[in-house]
Amino acid sequence: MDRKKFDWQIFILLLILMTVGIISIYSASTNKIGDEFHTRNFYLKQILWIILSLFLMFLIIKIPFSLIEILIIPLYTITILLLILVLFAPAIKGSHRWLMLGSIRFQPSELAKLSTVLITAKLLSKPYLNDKQILLRSFSAMFLPVILILMEPDLGTAITLVISIFAILLVSELPNFYLILLVSPLFSVITSFSYLFYLLFISLLIYALYKSRLSGIIIAFAVVFNTFVFFITPVIWNGLKTYQQNRIISFLNPLHDPFGSGYQIIQSKIAIGSGRLFGKGFLLGTQKNMNFLPEHHTDFIFSVIGEEFGFLGCTIILILFFLFLMKIAKGIMVLKRVEMKFSAVGILSFLTFQIFINIGMNIGIVPTTGIPLPFISYGGSSLMINVLAVGLILKFLKERSIFE
């Protein structure tokens, strides 16, 4: 490996984040009963996953990029087959998300994030594509994985995948008005509770599309479609099951169902708030030790950090993630090859989105979705795919001079 071309700053930040993860998992896996500490072996399993992930990462960095290009389509095909196969696997906690490989649980939806980003980047990197071809190729690559992941069901990963593809479209040659049209139904759903807010939104949409010099037919279609979404949203809401409505209501007001759907958010916020400035101390989190905080070694590990290391510990984690993501973003700006740039943007977007959503649900600003905190939460599938994704970016940055 050429040490001068290898981005050691990204790699060192990655190692620091994974080390923080091991320490956090060790704490989250330890319960204090009286004067004794009892620790489960989750942190040892995480160390083994880290070693395997780093080995595969350096293997990816070493192999020729041409070989990676050849493997993208087979990898995507295997991903689709695994996503179909997992639907027939035994349900775990009501979801068909994991395949059992002996004593190892593997989550195909994690692989889908990376393989779909790679094939989308490959398809959109072809020269002389028109707008229709860009949209068709991106949606063709995304459609089947998203549908299969939603069937598991795993809404959080499906949204992550959509966000990644949207980010790639954002840096492609697709005109901005297409992106405005794509996201407009979401705002119609959000504003469906108020005619006033919807009228304000639709007025801004018409103005934006008019400034983009679109034809009156397209603008009229956008208005009609968004109006349809506006009126159909209450119908869909009333068609949801009670527990589904409670999850959304509990996000907006966790005290609505404090012992049911709002329990996790409430306990997480209590844990983080009780840590105050410097925390209660390593292994001394009471919410964790008394098992008030659910899933505290996976989805809610940030709450453990907040309780035991306080506001200072949370701030350090946020700074580490900020430096890590900013360093990757700066590296992407120097990439000249389109396929590499699109792949890197997709990877950066799903890493950023996962970090935002996980920390957001821990502090109660986004709904509970089951998305782990990259490099810190316990989980082999998530860790390995995220590390391999960073390995690809390191490979792109290392070899960028070859393709310039």
N, C-alpha and C positions, 0 to 999 in steps of 0.2 A: 504493500500500500504506500502510495506517495504521500508522505506526511505533510508536505507543503500544501498539497491540494485538498487534503481531507479537512473538513470543517470540524475541528476539535471542540470549538465552543458549543455547537449544537450537541455533540456527543457527550461532553462533560455535563451539560445541563440535563440531558436525558438520564445520565447515571445518577445525578443528584436527586432528580425526581423519583427514580425507582428506589433509591436508598431511603428517601423519606417514606415511600410506600411500604417498604419492609418494616421500618420502625413503627409506622402507623398501624399496619396489620398485626404486628406483634402485640401492640397495646390493645387493639380492638379484640384480639383473640384471648386476652388475659382478663380473668375475673378475680377480684380480691374477695375472698371469703374469710372473714375474721382477720387474722394476721397472715394468712397464706394466700399465695398467688397460684392460680391454675391456668395454664396456657395450652391452647390447642395448637396444632401444627400447621395452621394455615400459612404462617410466615415462611416455614421451611418449603412448602409447596411453591410459594411465590418465588423463592430464591431459585428453585429448580427451573421454573418457567422463565425467569430472567436469563439464566445461563443458556437455556435452549434458544430463547429469542435472540440473544446477542450472537450466538453461533450462526443462526440462520441469517441474521442481518449482515454479518461480515461475509457470508457466503454470497449473498445477493450483490454486495459491493464488488466482489471479486469477479463474478461471472460477466461475460460480455453483454452489453445492452441489447445486441441483436438477438441473443438467446431469450432475454426477457420478453422482447417483442413477440417472438414465436410462441411463447408460453401463455400470452394473455388470453387468447381465445379458448384454448383448452382449460385454463383456470376458471374462466367465466362459465364455461359449460359444466365443469365439475361443481361449481358453486350452485348453479341452478338445480342440478341433480340432488345435491345435498339438501337444498332448501325444500325440495319435494319429499325426499326421504324422511326428513325430520318431522314432517306432518303426520307420519305413520308411527313415530316413536312414542313411547309412553309419556304421558303428560307429567310435568313436574310443576307443582304449584299452579295447576290449571292451564299451563302453556306448553306447547310443543316446540321448545327452543333448543333443546340439547340432544346431541347424539352421544350415546355411551360407547366409548372405545376402551373396553376393559374397565378399569377404575377411573378413567379420564373422561370428563365431560367436555365435549366440543360444541361450540355455538356457530353453526354455519352462517348466521346473519352477520357475524363479525367479519367473516371472510368476504361476504357480499359487498360490504362497504368498499373494500380495497379493490376487488376484482371489477366491480361496476365502474368505479372511477377510472381504472386503467383502460377498460375497453371503450368507455365514452371518450376519453382523451385520444385514444387511437383512432376512433371513428371520425372525430371532429378535426383531427390534424391533417386530414387529406386536403390538398389544395383545391381552390376554386369551388368551394361549396356555396350554394345559395342559401338564403334564409330558410326556405322550406326544408332543404336537406339537413341543415343543422338541427332544426327542431325535430324532424322525423328520426334522425339517428340518435339524438340524445334521449328521446322518449322511448324509442325501441329498446335501447340498452337498459333503461331504468324500469320500465313498466313491469316486466315479469318478476324481478327480484322484489320490488316494492309490494306487489300483490301477494307473493308467497310469504313475505315477512309479516304482512298484515294478517294473514290467515293463521299465524302461529298462536296467538296474536302478539306482536311486538311493535306497538305504535312508535315508541321512542326511536328505535333503530330505523324504521321506515322513514320517519321525518328526517333523521340524520342523513340518510341516503339522498333524499330529495334535495336537501339543502346543499349537499356536495355537488350534485349535478347542476343546480341553479348557480352555484359559484363559478363553475366552469363556463356556463353560458354567459355569465357576467363579464368574463375576460375574453370571450370569443368575439367574433366579428358580427354577432347578432345585434341588430339595432335595439336601443334601450326600450323602445315602445313595446316590443314583444315581451320584455321582462315585466313592464308595467301591467300589461294585459294578463300575464301569468299569475301575478300576485294579487290582482284586484279582487278576485272572489273572496280571498281571505279577509280583506277589509270589509267586504259586504257582510260576512258572517259576524265580524267583530262589532259592526255598527247596527246589526239587526235589532238591537234592543231599543233603538231610538230613531224616529223618522228624521229628526233634526240633524243628528250626526251623519246619517246616511246621505241626506241631501247635501251636506257639506262635502262629504267624501266624493259623491258622484260628480259634483261641480268641479272639484279639483281634478278628477279623472278626465273629464271632458276637456278641461283646459290643457292638461298635459298631453293628451292625444292630439288635440288641435295644434299645439305647438310643434308636435312631431310631424305635422303636415300629412296626417292620415286622411283617407277619404271619409266622407260623411257616412257611408255604408258601414265601414268598420267601426266608427265611433258609435253609431246607432246600435250595432250588434253588441258592442261592449256594454252599453247602457242597459239594453234589454236583458242580457245575460246576467249582469250583476243585480239587476232588479229582481230577476227570478230567484237568484241565490238569497237575496234579502228576505223575500217572502217565504221561501221554502225552509229557511233555517229554523223558525219556530215550530214548523211541522215536524222536522227531523228531531228537534229537541224533545217534543212531546212523545215521539216514538222511541226514545231511548229508554232502556230499563232503569229502574229506580237507582240501582247501585252505580250505574254509569253517570246519571245526573248528580248523584251525591259526590262522586269524585271531583267533578267540575266545580260544584258548589263549595266543596271543602277546600279546594284550592283558593277560591275567592274569600272564603270565610271558614278556616279550619275548625272554629268552635261550633260550626253547624252540626258536626258529628264527631265530637272529641274522642270517642272510644271506638270509632269505626274508621271511615275513610280519611278523617283528619288527624288520626292518631300519630302517624309517622311525622308529619310536618310539625305538629305541636311539640313532640318530644325532641325533634331535631333542633328546633328553635330554642327550646329550654336548655338543651345541652350547650349550644353555642353561646347563648346569653349568659349562662352560669359560669362560663370560663372567664368572663370579664377581660381584663387587660393582659394578664400573664398566665392565666389558666390555673387549673387545680393541681397540675403536676403530672408527670409521666406515670401512667398506669393507675392514676387516682380518680379518674372520671366516674362520678357516682351514677349518672344516667346509664353509662355503659356497664359498670360493675353490677348494677341491679337489674340489668336487662330491660330497662324501660325503653332504650333506644333500639329499634329493630334494624336488622341488616347492617349493623354498625361496622362490619369488616368489608362490606361491598359498597352498596349504593350510598350509605350514609357515613362513610369514613371521614368526610370533611367535618362532620359534627363531632367526632371523637377528637380530631385535631383542635377544633375550636374549644371544646370543653377542657382538654388537658394542657393546651399551649396558649389558649386565649386569643385575643385580638391580634397580638403580636405574631403568634404562630400562623394564623390565617393570612396575615399580611405578607409574611415571608413566602408562603405557598403561592399567593397571587403574584408576587414579584417574580418568583421563579418561572411560573407559567408565562407571564408577560415577556420576560427576556427570551424564553425558549421560542415562543410564537413569533416575536418580532425578529429574532435572528433568522428563522425560517422564511418569514415574509421578505426580508431583505435579500436573502439568497435567491428566492424565486424571481425577483426583479432582474437578476443578471442572466437568467436562463434565456437562451435564444431559440432553442428547438421547441416548436409548438407543442409536440406531444409531451415532452418533459414538463413544460410550463403548465399545461392543462392538468396533468397528473398531480403535480405538486400543489396546485391551487385546490384541487379536490381533496387531497389529503389534509392540507392545512385547514380547510373549512370544516371537515368532519371532526378533526381534533379540537378546534376552537369551539365548535357547537357543543360537543360533549362536555367540555370543561365548563362552559357557560350554563348548560342545562343542569349538570350535576350540582354545581355550587348553588345555582339558583333554587333548585328544589330543596337543598339543605337549609337555605335561609328563608324559604317560603315565598319566593317571588315567581316561581314557575310550578306547574303541576308535577306530582310524583310520576316519573316515567320509567324508572328502572335502568337509567343510563349510568354506567360506572364512571368514576373519575379516572381519566387516562393516566397510566403509569403508577397510580397510587392505590386504587381500589383492588381488592383481591379478585382474581379471575384470570385464568390462563389464556383463554381464547382472546379476550379483549387485549390483554397485555401483548401477546405475541403479534397480533395483527397490527397494533399501533406501533410496536417497535419495528416491524418489517416495513411499515409505511414510512417511518422516519428514515430507515435504512435506504429506501428508494430515493428519498430526497437527498440524502448524503451522497448517494451514487450519482444523481443528476448534477449536483454541485461539483463533485470531484471530476466528472468527465465533461463538464460544459465546454471546456476549451477544444475538445475533439470535434464538437458539432458546430462550433462558431465559424 
